[in-house]
Amino acid sequence: MKKLKAEKINKVKKLKPLKKAISKNVVKITKPKGIAGEKLKKKKNKSIVVSKVTTTANAKCEEKFEGPIVQKVKSKISNKRKTINNPTEGKQENGKNAKIQSKYHPAEFDEEKFNTIVNYTKTKRICKMLKTLVEKEVGQKKSIFDDYRYLLNVTSYKIADCPKHMIKLNLKNSLVNVDDDDVIIIVPDLKRGGDPELTIQHYEDVFNKMEIAGLKIMPFKQLRNEHATFESLRKMANTYDYFLCDGRIASHVSGFCGKLFQKSRTTFHTVRLNNPHAYKKEIERSLKRTAYRQLEKGNLISIPVGNHKFSSGKLTENILYIIEQLKKTFPGGLNNIRNMHLKIDIKGTSSLPLYINMASPPEDCPYVVGPWEQRMVKLKKKANDVLLKFSLRKTGRFVKLNKVQLKRKQKLKEARDNLSSESHSKTNLVNNDDTVKSSSKKSRKIKKV
């Protein structure tokens, strides 16, 4: 054992001078300086060293400033997350962003209250106040034309689904005076392709016998020949104040004249000229009318009610008579009316409120059946009544039915209608049950969240 230890020691002594000689001759390999990774490591090491070297006093100061800032940031993030999940919670917690719950609950519409508000005495008082206001405002403007019209502006809660057409209303007092204003009546020709002067002479003789004066007569042929262009139609619309037309040719005349004569001032008011003994009554009835255009776009309607020559009593009579007709003609009824104002057709003048509705608006949007649809419905009813009297055979021939067969067919039709009504009621009940179940499931999910 001693010999082995001595041999190992001798070997180590011999190797030491060899290692020293090799170390002197070995070339050192230098690493490139522009390595990004080593620089980053050095920087990290420096930052770690600096953080360790910081004193206890500096560490305490950092804790004082950083602690509340971090808590504020965390609280803001938590509030944002709450608003995303439950948008109402954050608003109810804060006082500024809290929901303002209205304490006012609108009542249902009451027609008796409406009649007490829109009275003869109250409307007359408003008309007197408006007349005094208007006279001052028109005097300050110093306009050349003193003629103006009183308008009843009616605004609605919901815009009705209706076709474009003119609605005509009756009045107690006419807006036109035949002696002062220019009134024209369009009349059908006595003969097709005949001379228009002969028709003018014929109707003038009839009007003189019935003591009707102040009307200019124009046959339909003369209108087509003299007013074929747009400029001539515009001149005609500006020259006359009121337009009358025979009911037999009213649709042809309005189609020929076009858009210019689809306004409240220039519409053609129909007259029944079938019986020559009743001409005077029919013309007086048609002169006591107004009109307004019903559209799908806006919620405001302006109805002409009176002239500048009208007294406050005549104005109130016309207004109340129009409101009675609006109960039937206005889409949605009186419940759909938001407010009513009296005004003049001159810009920059003031208006006075006549009625303001504080009741709850209607739930559904009103739908109006136009005149064209009404005609089609009547034609369908007539066609169905005729077809009930016949039956179609396999050969393709129509055979007329007896009284016994007609009764049997009517009974079968009534039975089918009853079955269809029962099936519809069952489907509605099933749909209601499904909606209730789906709503209950949603409420449970929200509670779990």
TIDODO-593352 format. One line per 8 residues: their letters; for each residue x, y, z of C-alpha. Coordinates in nm, 4 decimals, decimal comma, always signed. Each point is the difference from the previous one (the first is absolute). Layout:
<rs>
A> X Y Z | ... .
</rs>
This chain:
<rs>
MKKLKAEK> +0,0000 +0,0000 +0,0000 | +0,2801 +0,2426 +0,0829 | +0,1647 -0,0738 -0,3350 | -0,3187 +0,0840 -0,1964 | -0,0427 +0,3348 +0,1775 | +0,3602 +0,0937 -0,0720 | -0,0432 -0,0793 -0,3729 | -0,3092 +0,2233 -0,0260 .
INKVKKLK> +0,1778 +0,2926 +0,1648 | +0,2935 -0,0330 -0,2425 | -0,2364 +0,0040 -0,3007 | -0,1710 +0,3202 +0,1217 | +0,3333 +0,1729 +0,0493 | +0,1051 -0,0906 -0,3552 | -0,3334 +0,1324 -0,1511 | +0,0100 +0,3466 +0,1678 .
PLKKAISK> +0,2838 +0,1467 -0,2126 | -0,1680 -0,1384 -0,3176 | -0,3305 +0,1819 +0,0804 | +0,1845 +0,3282 +0,0536 | +0,1735 -0,0298 -0,3390 | -0,3299 -0,0755 -0,1845 | -0,1777 +0,2932 +0,1634 | +0,2697 +0,2423 -0,1252 .
NVVKITKP> -0,0280 -0,1188 -0,3640 | -0,3899 -0,0184 -0,0177 | -0,1689 +0,2877 -0,1964 | -0,2951 +0,1691 +0,1736 | -0,3211 +0,0174 -0,2158 | -0,1832 +0,3353 +0,0496 | -0,3836 +0,0167 -0,0372 | -0,1587 +0,2723 -0,2152 .
KGIAGEKL> -0,1128 +0,3122 +0,1872 | -0,3329 +0,0659 -0,1878 | -0,2030 -0,2853 +0,1392 | -0,3425 +0,1219 +0,1132 | -0,0759 -0,2879 +0,2308 | +0,3034 +0,0594 +0,2225 | -0,0758 +0,3714 +0,0246 | -0,3554 -0,0721 +0,1128 .
KKKKNKSI> +0,1298 -0,2467 +0,2592 | +0,2457 +0,2627 +0,1286 | -0,2775 +0,2589 +0,0263 | -0,2239 -0,2410 +0,1900 | +0,2845 -0,0839 +0,2331 | +0,0660 +0,3722 +0,0603 | -0,3673 +0,0670 +0,0783 | -0,0058 -0,2925 +0,2428 .
VVSKVTTT> +0,3126 +0,1287 +0,1666 | -0,1408 +0,3541 +0,0288 | -0,3272 -0,1267 +0,1485 | +0,1941 -0,1998 +0,2587 | +0,2219 +0,2971 +0,0837 | -0,2952 +0,2356 +0,0709 | -0,0256 +0,1108 +0,3560 | -0,2818 -0,0773 +0,2409 .
ANAKCEEK> -0,1158 +0,3642 +0,0028 | -0,0492 +0,0088 -0,3793 | -0,1917 -0,3300 +0,0116 | -0,2430 +0,1448 +0,2588 | -0,0639 +0,3118 -0,2149 | -0,0746 -0,2158 -0,3047 | -0,2546 -0,2021 +0,1968 | -0,1768 +0,3190 +0,1131 .
FEGPIVQK> -0,0479 +0,1362 -0,3567 | -0,0468 -0,3227 -0,1984 | -0,2521 -0,1651 +0,2348 | -0,3064 +0,2332 -0,0450 | +0,0661 +0,0447 -0,3773 | -0,0082 -0,3760 -0,0603 | -0,3209 -0,0328 +0,2047 | -0,1737 +0,2755 -0,2065 .
VKSKISNK> +0,0953 -0,1653 -0,3291 | -0,1277 -0,3360 +0,1225 | -0,3318 +0,1541 +0,1155 | -0,0537 +0,1671 -0,3424 | +0,0634 -0,3260 -0,1839 | -0,2420 -0,1864 +0,2271 | -0,2729 +0,2643 -0,0572 | +0,0413 -0,0273 -0,3794 .
RKTINNPT> -0,0354 -0,3756 +0,0166 | -0,3185 +0,0361 +0,2071 | -0,1558 +0,2435 -0,2506 | +0,0737 -0,2366 -0,2889 | -0,1676 -0,2947 +0,1734 | -0,2827 +0,1981 +0,1671 | -0,0339 +0,3480 -0,1565 | -0,2631 +0,1167 +0,2532 .
EGKQENGK> +0,2012 -0,0764 +0,3169 | +0,2666 +0,2661 -0,0455 | -0,2585 +0,2688 -0,0764 | -0,2063 -0,0782 +0,3074 | +0,3048 +0,0012 +0,2326 | +0,1227 +0,3470 -0,1026 | -0,2234 +0,2937 +0,0776 | +0,0729 +0,1987 -0,3187 .
NAKIQSKY> -0,0470 -0,2828 -0,2508 | -0,3039 -0,1490 +0,1763 | -0,3217 -0,0551 -0,2000 | -0,2672 +0,2662 +0,0477 | -0,3215 -0,1889 +0,0549 | -0,2990 +0,2132 -0,1011 | -0,2695 +0,0181 +0,2656 | -0,2612 +0,1137 -0,2569 .
HPAEFDEE> -0,2076 -0,2812 -0,1511 | -0,2246 +0,1202 -0,2877 | -0,3671 -0,0890 +0,0241 | -0,2183 -0,1351 -0,2779 | -0,1771 +0,2322 -0,2429 | -0,3380 +0,1290 +0,1177 | -0,2359 +0,1521 -0,2574 | -0,2076 +0,1837 +0,2624 .
KFNTIVNY> +0,3057 +0,1939 +0,1164 | +0,0822 +0,0823 -0,3606 | -0,3493 +0,1452 -0,0500 | +0,0337 +0,2111 +0,3172 | +0,3382 +0,1381 -0,1151 | -0,1012 +0,0694 -0,3627 | -0,3124 +0,2066 +0,0698 | -0,1709 +0,2789 -0,1933 .
TKTKRICK> +0,0847 +0,2621 +0,2656 | +0,3678 -0,1004 +0,0312 | +0,0600 -0,0216 -0,3751 | -0,1692 +0,3378 -0,0531 | +0,2262 +0,1576 +0,2646 | +0,3104 -0,1438 -0,1714 | -0,1208 +0,1269 -0,3398 | -0,0445 +0,3529 +0,1363 .
MLKTLVEK> +0,3498 -0,0013 +0,1523 | +0,1524 -0,1266 -0,3243 | -0,1799 +0,2631 -0,2105 | +0,1395 +0,2834 +0,2153 | +0,3503 -0,1510 -0,0117 | -0,0092 -0,0504 -0,3758 | -0,1184 +0,3520 -0,0787 | +0,3031 +0,1454 +0,1837 .
EVGQKKSI> +0,2479 -0,2367 -0,1667 | -0,1397 +0,0579 -0,3513 | +0,0049 +0,3779 +0,0595 | +0,3683 -0,0116 +0,1022 | +0,0982 -0,1948 -0,3137 | -0,1727 +0,2535 -0,2312 | -0,0737 -0,2541 -0,2711 | -0,1795 +0,0947 -0,3236 .
FDDYRYLL> -0,2477 -0,2878 +0,0234 | -0,2254 +0,0010 +0,3053 | -0,1699 -0,3301 -0,0946 | +0,0834 -0,2928 +0,2253 | -0,1603 -0,3226 +0,1132 | -0,0438 -0,1562 +0,3429 | +0,1428 -0,3534 +0,0287 | -0,0689 -0,2764 +0,2508 .
NVTSYKIA> +0,3284 -0,1899 +0,0496 | -0,0537 -0,3543 +0,1294 | +0,2965 -0,2176 +0,1046 | -0,0239 -0,3740 +0,0592 | +0,1847 -0,2455 +0,2260 | +0,0480 -0,2686 -0,2659 | +0,0194 +0,0385 -0,3772 | -0,2709 -0,2025 -0,1688 .
DCPKHMIK> +0,0588 -0,2585 -0,2686 | -0,2183 +0,1558 -0,2708 | +0,0052 +0,0779 -0,3741 | +0,0501 +0,3539 -0,1321 | -0,3385 +0,1645 -0,0528 | -0,1954 +0,3172 +0,0686 | -0,2544 -0,0040 +0,2815 | -0,2862 +0,2493 -0,0288 .
LNLKNSLV> -0,1974 +0,1350 +0,2970 | -0,3210 +0,2019 +0,0227 | -0,0319 +0,3459 +0,1587 | -0,2777 +0,2096 +0,1525 | +0,1263 +0,3218 -0,1638 | +0,1626 -0,0004 -0,3453 | +0,3546 +0,1280 -0,0461 | -0,0911 +0,1580 -0,3352 .
NVDDDDVI> -0,2238 +0,2909 -0,0878 | -0,1269 -0,0303 -0,3581 | -0,0293 +0,3783 -0,0471 | +0,3593 +0,0792 +0,0995 | +0,1964 -0,3202 -0,0733 | +0,0595 -0,1687 -0,3366 | -0,1683 -0,3405 -0,0223 | +0,0182 -0,2352 -0,3011 .
IIVPDLKR> -0,2112 -0,3056 -0,0832 | +0,1080 -0,2670 -0,2485 | -0,2868 -0,1567 -0,1894 | -0,0281 -0,3030 -0,2377 | -0,0545 +0,0580 -0,3706 | -0,3507 -0,0296 -0,1439 | +0,1394 -0,1899 -0,3001 | +0,3348 -0,1678 -0,0537 .
GGDPELTI> +0,2117 +0,2130 -0,2294 | -0,2622 +0,2762 +0,0016 | +0,0504 +0,3734 +0,0323 | +0,0759 +0,1055 +0,3612 | -0,1830 +0,3314 -0,0438 | -0,3305 -0,1829 -0,0403 | +0,0484 -0,1770 +0,3354 | +0,0920 +0,3307 +0,1695 .
QHYEDVFN> -0,3146 +0,1639 -0,1383 | -0,2168 -0,2922 +0,1118 | +0,1227 +0,0047 +0,3621 | -0,0167 +0,3818 +0,0185 | -0,3674 -0,0088 -0,0929 | -0,0702 -0,2671 +0,2626 | +0,1895 +0,1927 +0,2728 | -0,1819 +0,3228 -0,0817 .
KMEIAGLK> -0,3365 -0,1766 +0,0405 | +0,1124 -0,1413 +0,3385 | +0,1441 +0,3417 +0,1051 | +0,3587 -0,1254 +0,0298 | +0,2608 +0,2711 -0,0653 | +0,3757 +0,0567 +0,0430 | +0,1201 -0,3283 -0,1577 | +0,2209 -0,0329 -0,3067 .
IMPFKQLR> -0,0940 -0,3029 -0,2136 | +0,2684 -0,2033 -0,1778 | -0,0689 -0,3185 -0,1989 | +0,2384 -0,2921 +0,0216 | +0,0998 +0,0320 -0,3680 | +0,1021 +0,3644 +0,0502 | +0,2126 -0,0994 +0,3012 | +0,1856 -0,2621 -0,2061 .
NEHATFES> +0,0602 +0,2375 -0,2919 | +0,0977 +0,3193 +0,1870 | +0,1777 -0,1449 +0,3068 | +0,2070 -0,2830 -0,1439 | +0,3374 +0,1284 +0,1337 | +0,1250 +0,0213 +0,3580 | +0,0352 +0,3820 -0,0113 | -0,3601 +0,0501 -0,1118 .
LRKMANTY> -0,1247 -0,2268 +0,2799 | +0,2058 +0,1949 +0,2534 | -0,1513 +0,3280 -0,1238 | -0,3477 -0,1467 +0,0346 | +0,0774 -0,1130 +0,3576 | +0,1158 +0,3515 +0,0921 | -0,2846 +0,1919 -0,1679 | -0,2949 -0,1733 +0,1718 .
DYFLCDGR> -0,0768 -0,0345 +0,3700 | -0,2337 -0,2995 -0,0004 | -0,0502 -0,2917 -0,2419 | -0,3215 -0,1933 -0,0642 | -0,0462 -0,3014 -0,2272 | -0,2810 -0,2277 -0,1105 | +0,0185 -0,3334 +0,1853 | -0,0321 -0,1992 -0,3237 .
IASHVSGF> +0,3357 +0,1265 -0,1337 | +0,1825 +0,0737 +0,3299 | +0,2475 -0,2883 -0,0339 | +0,0872 +0,0945 -0,3623 | +0,0508 +0,3675 +0,0900 | +0,2207 -0,0682 +0,3054 | +0,2083 -0,2485 -0,2023 | +0,0469 +0,2520 -0,2828 .
CGKLFQKS> +0,0919 +0,2957 +0,2273 | +0,2447 -0,2016 +0,2136 | +0,2011 +0,0924 +0,3079 | -0,0758 +0,3741 +0,0063 | -0,3653 -0,0706 +0,0787 | +0,0712 -0,2382 +0,2912 | +0,0089 +0,2744 +0,2657 | -0,2516 +0,1344 +0,2505 .
RTTFHTVR> -0,0587 +0,3235 -0,1989 | -0,0039 -0,1409 -0,3547 | -0,1927 -0,3279 +0,0362 | -0,3055 -0,0657 -0,2128 | -0,3155 -0,0186 +0,2129 | -0,2628 -0,2180 -0,1641 | -0,3527 +0,1168 -0,0914 | -0,2976 -0,2171 -0,0992 .
LNNPHAYK> -0,1379 +0,1464 -0,3238 | -0,2471 -0,2795 -0,0810 | -0,3184 +0,1833 +0,0978 | -0,0214 +0,3612 -0,1359 | -0,2567 +0,1002 +0,2690 | +0,2506 -0,0815 +0,2791 | +0,2992 +0,1903 -0,1466 | -0,0180 +0,2835 +0,2524 .
KEIERSLK> -0,0065 -0,2278 +0,3067 | +0,2851 -0,2146 -0,1284 | +0,2234 +0,2988 -0,0809 | -0,0633 +0,1610 +0,3407 | +0,0792 -0,3320 +0,1718 | +0,3260 -0,0460 -0,1939 | +0,1106 +0,3591 +0,0758 | -0,0119 -0,0780 +0,3748 .
RTAYRQLE> +0,2975 -0,2370 -0,0009 | +0,3674 -0,0241 +0,0938 | +0,2623 -0,2641 -0,0708 | +0,3358 -0,1264 +0,1236 | +0,2482 -0,2485 -0,1426 | +0,0645 -0,3221 +0,1910 | +0,3532 -0,1424 -0,0308 | +0,2210 -0,2723 +0,1512 .
KGNLISIP> +0,2910 +0,2361 +0,0775 | -0,0772 +0,2651 +0,2618 | -0,2130 +0,0152 +0,3134 | -0,1388 +0,3531 -0,0608 | -0,3154 +0,0915 -0,1948 | -0,1143 +0,3569 -0,0713 | -0,3698 +0,0536 -0,0764 | -0,1242 +0,3404 -0,1264 .
VGNHKFSS> -0,2787 +0,1197 +0,2298 | -0,0739 +0,3667 -0,0776 | +0,0947 +0,3279 -0,1704 | +0,1136 +0,3390 +0,1263 | -0,3615 +0,1260 -0,0430 | -0,1391 -0,2602 +0,2396 | -0,1257 +0,0949 +0,3451 | +0,0950 -0,1989 +0,3089 .
GKLTENIL> -0,3471 -0,1641 +0,0106 | +0,0201 -0,1320 -0,3595 | +0,3531 -0,1260 +0,0624 | -0,1050 -0,1975 +0,3086 | -0,2954 -0,1562 -0,1842 | +0,2295 -0,1252 -0,2768 | +0,2602 -0,1344 +0,2458 | -0,2502 -0,1965 +0,2094 .
YIIEQLKK> -0,1712 -0,1375 -0,3122 | +0,3363 -0,1237 -0,1340 | +0,0966 -0,1620 +0,3325 | -0,3246 -0,2025 -0,0033 | +0,0924 -0,1316 -0,3456 | +0,3594 -0,0766 +0,1073 | -0,1342 -0,2504 +0,2537 | -0,0871 -0,2268 -0,2949 .
TFPGGLNN> +0,2425 +0,1026 -0,2745 | +0,3250 +0,0537 +0,1968 | +0,2130 -0,3214 +0,0111 | +0,0013 -0,1397 +0,3549 | -0,2829 +0,2299 +0,1153 | +0,0310 +0,2709 +0,2643 | +0,2334 -0,2184 +0,2073 | +0,2700 +0,0346 -0,2702 .
IRNMHLKI> -0,0154 +0,3838 +0,0073 | +0,2899 +0,1486 +0,1972 | -0,0948 +0,3701 -0,0206 | -0,1952 +0,2586 -0,2005 | +0,1112 +0,3567 -0,0712 | -0,1550 +0,2996 -0,1766 | +0,2240 +0,1935 -0,2382 | +0,0137 +0,2203 -0,3128 .
DIKGTSSL> +0,1581 -0,0965 -0,3330 | +0,2504 +0,2927 +0,0237 | +0,3530 -0,0859 +0,1153 | +0,1344 +0,1383 +0,3272 | -0,3411 +0,0357 +0,1657 | -0,0927 -0,1479 +0,3365 | -0,2351 -0,2914 +0,0692 | -0,2226 -0,0816 +0,2978 .
PLYINMAS> -0,0678 -0,3484 +0,1429 | -0,3568 -0,1256 -0,0126 | +0,0517 -0,3510 +0,1456 | +0,2958 -0,2029 +0,1379 | -0,0362 -0,3718 +0,0651 | +0,1660 -0,1340 +0,3179 | -0,1482 -0,3497 -0,0258 | +0,1908 -0,3111 -0,1032 .
PPEDCPYV> +0,0529 -0,0430 -0,3777 | -0,1513 -0,2927 -0,1940 | +0,1992 -0,3240 -0,0009 | -0,0483 -0,0966 -0,3660 | +0,0698 +0,2075 -0,3086 | -0,3329 +0,0873 -0,1701 | -0,0707 -0,1407 -0,3447 | -0,2228 +0,1830 -0,2503 .
VGPWEQRM> -0,1802 -0,1661 -0,2902 | +0,0228 +0,2259 -0,3040 | -0,2768 +0,0717 -0,2539 | +0,1513 -0,2355 -0,2578 | +0,0105 -0,2871 +0,2516 | -0,3606 +0,0687 +0,1008 | -0,1107 -0,0329 -0,3619 | +0,1889 -0,3269 -0,0382 .
VKLKKKAN> -0,1594 -0,1410 +0,3174 | -0,3480 +0,0861 -0,1303 | +0,0736 -0,1654 -0,3343 | +0,1274 -0,3142 +0,1765 | -0,3179 -0,0214 +0,2092 | -0,2175 +0,0308 -0,3101 | +0,2029 -0,2672 -0,1815 | -0,0215 -0,2393 +0,2972 .
DVLLKFSL> -0,3757 +0,0507 +0,0298 | -0,0416 -0,0912 -0,3673 | +0,2352 -0,3008 +0,0203 | -0,1900 -0,1450 +0,2986 | -0,2957 -0,0657 -0,2291 | +0,2126 -0,2244 -0,2239 | +0,2116 -0,3144 +0,0431 | +0,2916 -0,1267 -0,2100 .
RKTGRFVK> -0,0270 -0,3564 -0,1301 | +0,2845 -0,2390 -0,0884 | -0,0567 +0,0656 -0,3705 | +0,0783 +0,3706 +0,0588 | -0,3559 +0,1305 -0,0443 | -0,1875 +0,2345 +0,2367 | -0,3412 -0,1231 +0,1083 | -0,2624 +0,2185 +0,1699 .
LNKVQLKR> -0,1117 -0,1276 +0,3435 | -0,3510 -0,0436 +0,1405 | -0,1269 +0,1538 +0,3259 | +0,0648 -0,3241 +0,1898 | +0,3542 -0,0254 -0,1383 | +0,0697 +0,3662 +0,0862 | -0,1052 -0,0559 +0,3651 | +0,2220 -0,3074 +0,0232 .
KQKLKEAR> +0,2953 +0,1932 -0,1456 | -0,0486 +0,2856 +0,2482 | -0,0091 -0,2433 +0,2945 | +0,3234 -0,1645 -0,1171 | +0,1655 +0,3420 -0,0293 | -0,1055 +0,0986 +0,3540 | +0,1352 -0,3300 +0,1382 | +0,3353 +0,0577 -0,1719 .
DNLSSESH> +0,0207 +0,3542 +0,1413 | -0,0684 -0,1264 +0,3531 | +0,2694 -0,2685 -0,0289 | +0,2564 +0,2497 -0,1281 | -0,0768 +0,2446 +0,2859 | +0,0395 -0,2783 +0,2623 | +0,3325 -0,1121 -0,1504 | +0,1297 +0,3593 +0,0039 .
SKTNLVNN> -0,0966 +0,0436 +0,3660 | +0,1814 -0,3234 +0,0966 | +0,3183 +0,1031 -0,1830 | -0,0057 +0,3392 +0,1765 | -0,0263 -0,1703 +0,3412 | +0,2932 -0,2304 -0,0812 | +0,2127 +0,2934 -0,1141 | -0,0794 +0,1922 +0,3198 .
DDTVKSSS> +0,1038 -0,3014 +0,2138 | +0,3285 -0,0287 -0,1898 | +0,0771 +0,3683 +0,0516 | -0,0699 -0,0267 +0,3751 | +0,2302 -0,3028 +0,0314 | +0,2820 +0,1677 -0,1942 | -0,0271 +0,3164 +0,2138 | +0,0124 -0,2061 +0,3231 .
KKSRKIKK> +0,3114 -0,1842 -0,1226 | +0,1725 +0,3279 -0,0810 | -0,0796 +0,1403 +0,3445 | +0,1492 -0,3114 +0,1665 | +0,3188 +0,0333 -0,2049 | +0,0358 +0,3632 +0,0971 | -0,0394 -0,0863 +0,3708 | +0,2692 -0,2668 -0,0253 .
V> +0,2422 +0,2452 -0,1616 .
</rs>
